[in-house]
Amino acid sequence: MEVELRRITDENRTDVLAVAVAPDQERFVGTVAGALREAAEYPEAKPWARAVFADGQAVGFVMLSWDVVPDPPHIIGPWFLWKLLIDHRHQRRGLGGEVVRLVGDIVRREGAAALLTSYTEGEGDPGPFYEKLGFSPTGDRDDNNEVILALDLVTAPS
Ligand SMILES: CC(C)(COP(=O)(O)OP(=O)(O)OC[C@H]1O[C@@H](n2cnc3c(N)ncnc32)[C@H](O)[C@@H]1OP(=O)(O)O)[C@@H](O)C(=O)NCCC(=O)NCCS
């Protein structure tokens, strides 16, 4: 399966906005439309958004804070995985893990030493997903009490 990160354009926007998690997962990540609204609202968080395509089909969405000046606990960075969602019909097929690897490679080439992320704790939260990929809790939390995790990009295999 070929997994690609593509810019969101007028041509693919409708398909990307149709990507959705299961209703009980929305509390962890929301919707693509909501993420794009947040991106527009918080330019200081340096949003970088891409659609995830697998074999030419829109299956997910990823958004980073791109080399942002950290201002914890509000802005975590410099390289922060802000949103990651894989359509519920395409989950558990390795796509989420592949997106994290692709993003890790992209930011490592920009000089990032670590990729940070955070999640809201609860039944079905993505904590085990991130820990399988090599993220570990930093011990800190953000201003929404989300657990902050870091993936070491220097020693982690790509
Ligand atoms: C979390 C998410 C991105 C994972 O995407 P995915 O494509 O299903 O993940 P993968 O198939 O690459 O899974 C990689 C590994 O993590 C495991 N995993 C995935 N989601 C998991 C979960 N919620 N709980 C426990 N393990 C999980 C998979 O079983 C797999 O393990 P394996 O390698 O031993 O088989 C996806 O479930 C999602 O969009 N969830 C809702 C939104 C969300 O929580 N986003 C993250 C916070 S912004």
PDBQT file of the ligand as one rigid body, heavy atoms in Angstrom, charges set to zero:
ROOT
HETATM    1  C1  LIG A 201      -4.974   6.592  16.904  1.00  0.00    +0.000 C 
HETATM    2  C2  LIG A 201      -5.098   6.343  15.391  1.00  0.00    +0.000 C 
HETATM    3  C3  LIG A 201      -4.482   7.527  14.644  1.00  0.00    +0.000 C 
HETATM    4  C4  LIG A 201      -4.344   5.042  15.063  1.00  0.00    +0.000 C 
HETATM    5  O1  LIG A 201      -4.388   4.834  13.659  1.00  0.00    +0.000 OA
HETATM    6  P1  LIG A 201      -4.408   3.354  13.040  1.00  0.00    +0.000 P 
HETATM    7  O2  LIG A 201      -4.179   3.480  11.579  1.00  0.00    +0.000 OA
HETATM    8  O3  LIG A 201      -5.616   2.633  13.494  1.00  0.00    +0.000 OA
HETATM    9  O4  LIG A 201      -3.117   2.717  13.765  1.00  0.00    +0.000 OA
HETATM   10  P2  LIG A 201      -2.189   1.507  13.267  1.00  0.00    +0.000 P 
HETATM   11  O5  LIG A 201      -3.017   0.510  12.522  1.00  0.00    +0.000 OA
HETATM   12  O6  LIG A 201      -0.997   2.085  12.566  1.00  0.00    +0.000 OA
HETATM   13  O7  LIG A 201      -1.757   0.911  14.664  1.00  0.00    +0.000 OA
HETATM   14  C5  LIG A 201      -0.418   0.770  15.108  1.00  0.00    +0.000 C 
HETATM   15  C6  LIG A 201      -0.438  -0.062  16.383  1.00  0.00    +0.000 C 
HETATM   16  O8  LIG A 201      -1.136   0.635  17.429  1.00  0.00    +0.000 OA
HETATM   17  C7  LIG A 201      -2.242  -0.152  17.884  1.00  0.00    +0.000 C 
HETATM   18  N1  LIG A 201      -3.361   0.742  18.167  1.00  0.00    +0.000 N 
HETATM   19  C8  LIG A 201      -3.937   1.609  17.311  1.00  0.00    +0.000 A 
HETATM   20  N2  LIG A 201      -4.896   2.318  17.955  1.00  0.00    +0.000 NA
HETATM   21  C9  LIG A 201      -4.916   1.859  19.219  1.00  0.00    +0.000 A 
HETATM   22  C10 LIG A 201      -5.684   2.171  20.366  1.00  0.00    +0.000 A 
HETATM   23  N3  LIG A 201      -6.634   3.126  20.350  1.00  0.00    +0.000 N 
HETATM   24  N4  LIG A 201      -5.443   1.481  21.511  1.00  0.00    +0.000 NA
HETATM   25  C11 LIG A 201      -4.494   0.503  21.546  1.00  0.00    +0.000 A 
HETATM   26  N5  LIG A 201      -3.719   0.172  20.499  1.00  0.00    +0.000 NA
HETATM   27  C12 LIG A 201      -3.929   0.843  19.360  1.00  0.00    +0.000 A 
HETATM   28  C13 LIG A 201      -2.571  -1.092  16.744  1.00  0.00    +0.000 C 
HETATM   29  O9  LIG A 201      -3.191  -2.266  17.200  1.00  0.00    +0.000 OA
HETATM   30  C14 LIG A 201      -1.193  -1.381  16.180  1.00  0.00    +0.000 C 
HETATM   31  O10 LIG A 201      -0.515  -2.345  16.965  1.00  0.00    +0.000 OA
HETATM   32  P3  LIG A 201       0.310  -3.545  16.276  1.00  0.00    +0.000 P 
HETATM   33  O11 LIG A 201       1.395  -2.856  15.494  1.00  0.00    +0.000 OA
HETATM   34  O12 LIG A 201       0.806  -4.316  17.451  1.00  0.00    +0.000 OA
HETATM   35  O13 LIG A 201      -0.682  -4.234  15.421  1.00  0.00    +0.000 OA
HETATM   36  C15 LIG A 201      -6.571   6.127  14.950  1.00  0.00    +0.000 C 
HETATM   37  O14 LIG A 201      -7.132   5.078  15.691  1.00  0.00    +0.000 OA
HETATM   38  C16 LIG A 201      -7.447   7.357  15.137  1.00  0.00    +0.000 C 
HETATM   39  O15 LIG A 201      -7.579   8.185  14.229  1.00  0.00    +0.000 OA
HETATM   40  N6  LIG A 201      -8.057   7.454  16.343  1.00  0.00    +0.000 N 
HETATM   41  C17 LIG A 201      -8.951   8.530  16.665  1.00  0.00    +0.000 C 
HETATM   42  C18 LIG A 201      -8.280   9.851  16.802  1.00  0.00    +0.000 C 
HETATM   43  C19 LIG A 201      -7.139   9.892  17.792  1.00  0.00    +0.000 C 
HETATM   44  O16 LIG A 201      -7.226   9.418  18.920  1.00  0.00    +0.000 OA
HETATM   45  N7  LIG A 201      -6.033  10.504  17.307  1.00  0.00    +0.000 N 
HETATM   46  C20 LIG A 201      -4.827  10.694  18.081  1.00  0.00    +0.000 C 
HETATM   47  C21 LIG A 201      -4.905  11.879  18.984  1.00  0.00    +0.000 C 
HETATM   48  S1  LIG A 201      -4.859  13.438  18.122  1.00  0.00    +0.000 SA
ENDROOT
TORSDOF 0
